Every structure is written in C-alpha cells, then in structure tokens.
Amino acid sequence: MAAATANELRLFLRHPGAFTDDETAQAELLIELAEGEINDVTGQSLELAEDTVVLDAPTRQDPWPHVPGTGSHKLLLPRWPVTAVDSVTILNDTEADEVLVYGADHDYTWSAAGILTRVNGWWPTWDRSVQAVYTAGHDPYPVGAKRIVLRMAAAAWGNPMLLASESLGDHSRSFSAEALGMSMSDKDRKLLGVYRART
C-alpha cells in the first residue's frame, strides 16, 4: 500500500473536482517519487511488506587475542519494525540447508526491533549464511512521513517545470527551495531519523 492515495493528494491540493485518469496517474507517480525520497533518507521502505533477505552473520571477537572470532547470538534484520518472521534457513555450501524452528525452546526467537536470537547456539560465520523471510514496516503509514510525502508531491504538482520564479505581466512569484523538486528540509530529515534503518 502506498504512502498516500491520489485522492489524498487531491484533497491536500484543495483541487475542486475529481482527478481525470491522467491527473490520477500523475498524482500516483509524484507520490511514488516522494516516497522514494523518504526511503532514501531512512534507508528502508516504511510500507508494510514481506521481504526475503540473505544475510552475513556477524562474528563476535573473543576477548583473548589468540582465540578467533565466533558466531554471534544476535542477527539484525535490515528492516523494522518486524511484524512476522515466516522462515529462517541456514544456507550450507556442502550440506543440505537447515530450516530453523521458531521458539524459545527451539532454534531462534525474533523481536519487533528486527533482532533474530539464536537459542543455545551461534549464527554461522560464513558469508551469505542465513536466509530470512519476514514482514516489516508500518500499517498505517506513519502520519509524519505521510505529511512529508504529500507536501513534496504537492510541490512538484504546483511547480512541474522546477522554476525558481516566474513572471506574467505585473504578477511575479518565487518558489521556496523545497518547492524546486522533491527535497526535504533539515526538520523533515530530523523527523525521519526515528525511522532510519539500522546496520
């Protein structure tokens, strides 16, 4: 589900009537582009969606310098908040892959913060060792982020040629820096910091 609908942009713009098919397509494109800017700033999509990822498990360094690093108990999923984990599989090179069983008395647990915890064991230490199928994101889309999406889409709608200013006879007007395309203010970026992906 998108951050906003074409009709919500119409209401935000105070457009007097229903959008035509072309206007609806244009509105949906602008919303998609604005949402892409949000994703670039946060490092993740905020929409609720299922993802399949293959992860490199981190190594934990032993405090004794002569002991090599071992696997970690914790593994961080790229997107959060996590609402479901459908499967976790250890990807082996020479042996059959191992599908893990969820539960505190089984193989792993997970948290909304996107942390997979290995129960009574370690995550493997080789590259591309763990595949996870999980669902993460927000439903509904966060209101603060939605406001930014609508504002950026509206700025692009009202200034499609990305003009800094325009004059027509005795009438002239200037556009703010934020209206010159899909850009955000420092305040917007600070607000979105709470949704930033963790690595």
C-alpha positions as CSV (number, residue, x, y, z in Angstrom):
1,M,0.0,0.0,0.0
2,A,1.4,3.4,-1.0
3,A,2.1,6.2,1.5
4,A,-0.8,8.2,0.2
5,T,-3.5,7.9,-2.5
6,A,-4.1,10.2,-5.5
7,N,-7.3,11.4,-3.8
8,E,-5.5,12.3,-0.6
9,L,-3.1,14.4,-2.8
10,R,-6.2,16.0,-4.5
11,L,-7.6,16.9,-1.0
12,F,-4.2,18.2,0.1
13,L,-4.0,20.4,-3.0
14,R,-7.7,21.6,-2.5
15,H,-8.3,20.5,-6.1
16,P,-12.0,21.4,-6.7
17,G,-13.1,18.2,-8.6
18,A,-12.2,14.6,-9.1
19,F,-8.9,13.9,-10.9
20,T,-9.0,12.8,-14.6
21,D,-7.3,9.5,-15.4
22,D,-4.2,11.4,-16.5
23,E,-4.1,13.5,-13.3
24,T,-4.6,10.4,-11.2
25,A,-1.6,8.7,-12.9
26,Q,0.5,11.9,-12.4
27,A,-0.5,12.1,-8.7
28,E,0.4,8.4,-8.2
29,L,3.8,8.9,-9.9
30,L,4.6,12.0,-7.7
31,I,3.6,10.1,-4.6
32,E,5.8,7.2,-5.6
33,L,8.8,9.6,-6.2
34,A,8.2,11.4,-2.9
35,E,8.0,8.1,-1.1
36,G,11.3,7.0,-2.8
37,E,12.9,10.1,-1.3
38,I,11.7,9.1,2.1
39,N,13.1,5.6,1.6
40,D,16.5,7.1,0.5
41,V,16.7,9.2,3.7
42,T,15.6,6.4,6.1
43,G,17.5,3.7,4.3
44,Q,14.4,1.5,4.3
45,S,10.8,1.4,3.0
46,L,8.3,2.3,5.7
47,E,5.5,0.4,4.0
48,L,4.4,-2.9,5.5
49,A,5.7,-5.6,3.1
50,E,7.2,-9.1,3.1
51,D,11.0,-9.4,2.3
52,T,13.3,-12.3,1.6
53,V,16.9,-11.4,2.6
54,V,20.2,-13.4,2.7
55,L,22.4,-12.2,5.5
56,D,26.0,-12.4,6.5
57,A,26.1,-13.3,10.2
58,P,28.4,-11.1,12.3
59,T,31.3,-12.5,14.2
60,R,31.9,-11.9,17.9
61,Q,35.5,-11.3,18.8
62,D,36.7,-13.3,21.8
63,P,38.5,-11.1,24.4
64,W,41.5,-13.3,24.2
65,P,43.6,-12.3,21.1
66,H,44.7,-15.9,20.3
67,V,41.1,-17.1,20.0
68,P,39.4,-16.5,16.6
69,G,36.1,-14.8,16.3
70,T,33.0,-17.0,16.8
71,G,29.4,-16.5,15.6
72,S,27.1,-14.2,17.4
73,H,23.8,-15.0,19.2
74,K,22.1,-12.0,17.6
75,L,21.4,-11.2,13.9
76,L,19.9,-7.9,12.8
77,L,17.3,-7.9,10.0
78,P,17.6,-4.9,7.7
79,R,14.0,-3.5,8.0
80,W,12.0,-2.9,11.1
81,P,9.5,-2.9,12.9
82,V,9.2,-6.6,12.3
83,T,5.6,-8.0,12.5
84,A,6.2,-11.6,11.4
85,V,9.0,-14.0,10.6
86,D,7.9,-16.7,8.2
87,S,11.1,-18.7,8.0
88,V,14.8,-18.7,8.8
89,T,17.2,-21.0,7.0
90,I,20.9,-21.7,7.4
91,L,22.4,-21.9,3.9
92,N,25.1,-24.5,3.8
93,D,27.6,-24.9,1.0
94,T,28.1,-28.7,1.1
95,E,25.3,-30.0,3.2
96,A,21.5,-29.6,2.9
97,D,20.2,-26.2,4.0
98,E,18.7,-26.3,7.6
99,V,15.3,-24.8,8.2
100,L,15.2,-23.5,11.8
101,V,12.2,-23.8,14.1
102,Y,10.9,-20.8,15.9
103,G,10.5,-20.8,19.7
104,A,12.4,-20.1,22.9
105,D,12.8,-23.9,23.4
106,H,13.8,-24.5,19.7
107,D,16.2,-22.7,17.4
108,Y,15.5,-19.0,17.3
109,T,13.3,-16.1,18.5
110,W,12.7,-12.7,17.0
111,S,11.7,-9.2,18.2
112,A,9.8,-6.3,16.7
113,A,13.1,-4.4,16.7
114,G,14.3,-6.9,14.0
115,I,16.7,-9.0,16.1
116,L,16.9,-12.7,15.4
117,T,18.3,-14.5,18.5
118,R,19.8,-18.0,18.2
119,V,18.7,-20.2,21.1
120,N,21.5,-22.2,22.6
121,G,23.8,-21.7,19.7
122,W,25.6,-19.3,17.3
123,W,24.8,-18.0,13.9
124,P,27.2,-19.3,11.3
125,T,30.2,-17.2,10.4
126,W,30.5,-17.6,6.6
127,D,29.2,-15.1,4.1
128,R,25.5,-15.3,2.9
129,S,24.8,-17.9,5.6
130,V,21.2,-17.1,6.7
131,Q,18.1,-16.6,4.7
132,A,15.1,-14.9,6.4
133,V,11.6,-14.4,5.1
134,Y,9.9,-11.8,7.2
135,T,7.3,-8.9,7.2
136,A,8.3,-5.4,8.3
137,G,7.1,-1.9,8.1
138,H,4.1,0.3,9.2
139,D,0.4,-0.1,8.6
140,P,-0.9,2.5,8.5
141,Y,1.9,4.6,7.1
142,P,3.4,6.9,9.7
143,V,1.4,10.2,9.7
144,G,4.5,12.4,9.9
145,A,6.2,10.7,6.9
146,K,2.9,10.8,5.0
147,R,2.7,14.6,5.5
148,I,6.2,14.9,4.0
149,V,5.2,12.7,1.0
150,L,2.1,14.8,0.3
151,R,4.0,18.1,0.7
152,M,6.8,17.0,-1.7
153,A,4.2,15.6,-4.2
154,A,2.2,18.9,-4.0
155,A,5.3,21.0,-4.5
156,A,6.1,19.0,-7.7
157,W,2.5,19.2,-8.8
158,G,2.4,23.0,-8.4
159,N,5.8,23.6,-10.0
160,P,6.3,20.9,-12.7
161,M,9.0,22.9,-14.5
162,L,11.0,23.3,-11.3
163,L,11.1,27.1,-11.7
164,A,12.8,29.3,-9.1
165,S,10.5,32.2,-10.0
166,E,8.0,33.2,-12.8
167,S,6.6,36.5,-14.1
168,L,3.4,37.2,-16.1
169,G,2.9,40.8,-16.8
170,D,2.8,42.7,-13.4
171,H,2.5,39.5,-11.5
172,S,5.5,37.6,-10.3
173,R,6.2,34.9,-7.7
174,S,9.1,33.0,-6.3
175,F,9.2,29.4,-5.1
176,S,10.9,28.2,-1.9
177,A,13.9,25.9,-2.1
178,E,11.7,23.0,-1.0
179,A,9.3,23.6,-4.0
180,L,12.1,23.2,-6.5
181,G,11.6,19.5,-6.6
182,M,11.5,16.5,-4.3
183,S,13.7,17.8,-1.5
184,M,13.3,17.9,2.3
185,S,14.1,20.4,4.9
186,D,16.5,19.7,7.8
187,K,13.5,19.5,10.1
188,D,11.9,16.7,7.8
189,R,15.2,14.8,7.9
190,K,15.4,15.0,11.6
191,L,11.8,13.8,12.0
192,L,12.5,10.8,9.7
193,G,15.6,9.9,11.8
194,V,13.3,7.8,14.1
195,Y,12.6,5.5,11.2
196,R,16.1,5.1,10.0
197,A,17.3,1.6,9.1
198,R,20.0,0.1,11.4
199,T,23.0,-1.8,10.1
